[in-house]
Amino acid sequence: MTLDHLQAGNRGKITHLLGEEIMQIRLSSIGLIPGATITMDHTALLGDPRTYTVQGTQVSLRNSEAEMIEIAAA
């Protein structure tokens, strides 16, 4: 499952980053690394972007970015 399918209040564990290497580096630099637990907090009114909490930090991601993050149930 990818992160864009996670519902508000649910959490998952990041298993793999997809996409180009430059995007993987960007996502890793903000704490989105395999093994990290991530919780979906809020969705903007039109559904994009969404706010997540990972390792105690809130990050906002577009759905297109969240599609590049594979997660498993935590």
C-alpha positions in Angstrom: 0.0 0.0 0.0 1.2 3.5 -0.6 1.0 6.5 1.8 -1.7 8.3 -0.2 -4.2 5.5 0.8 -3.6 6.0 4.6 -6.7 7.4 6.3 -6.8 10.2 8.9 -5.7 9.0 12.4 -4.2 5.8 11.0 -0.5 4.9 11.1 1.8 2.9 9.0 5.5 1.9 8.8 7.5 3.1 5.8 8.9 0.2 3.9 10.2 1.6 0.7 10.7 4.8 -1.3 9.8 4.8 -5.0 10.6 7.3 -7.8 13.7 9.0 -9.0 16.7 9.1 -6.8 16.5 12.9 -6.3 13.0 12.5 -4.9 14.1 9.6 -2.6 16.9 11.9 -1.3 14.4 14.7 -0.7 12.0 12.5 1.2 14.7 10.9 3.3 16.0 14.4 4.2 12.7 15.2 5.9 12.7 12.0 7.9 10.7 9.8 5.6 13.0 6.7 5.8 12.3 3.0 5.8 11.4 1.8 9.3 9.9 5.1 10.4 6.3 5.2 11.7 4.0 7.7 10.0 0.6 9.0 11.0 -1.9 10.7 8.7 -3.2 13.8 10.5 -5.1 16.2 8.2 -6.3 16.6 4.7 -6.7 20.0 3.0 -10.2 21.0 2.0 -9.7 19.9 -1.6 -7.9 16.7 -0.6 -4.4 17.8 -1.4 -1.9 18.3 0.3 -2.1 16.1 3.5 -0.3 16.6 6.7 1.5 13.6 8.4 3.5 13.1 11.5 6.8 11.2 11.2 9.3 10.9 14.0 7.7 13.7 15.9 7.7 16.2 13.0 4.8 17.3 10.9 5.3 17.3 7.2 2.9 18.2 4.3 3.0 16.1 1.2 1.1 16.3 -2.1 -0.7 13.1 -3.0 1.7 12.6 -5.9 4.6 12.6 -3.4 2.7 10.3 -1.0 2.2 7.8 -3.9 6.0 7.3 -3.9 6.1 6.0 -0.3 5.2 2.4 0.3 3.9 1.5 3.8 2.8 -1.5 5.8 0.3 -1.6 8.7 2.0 -0.5 12.0 
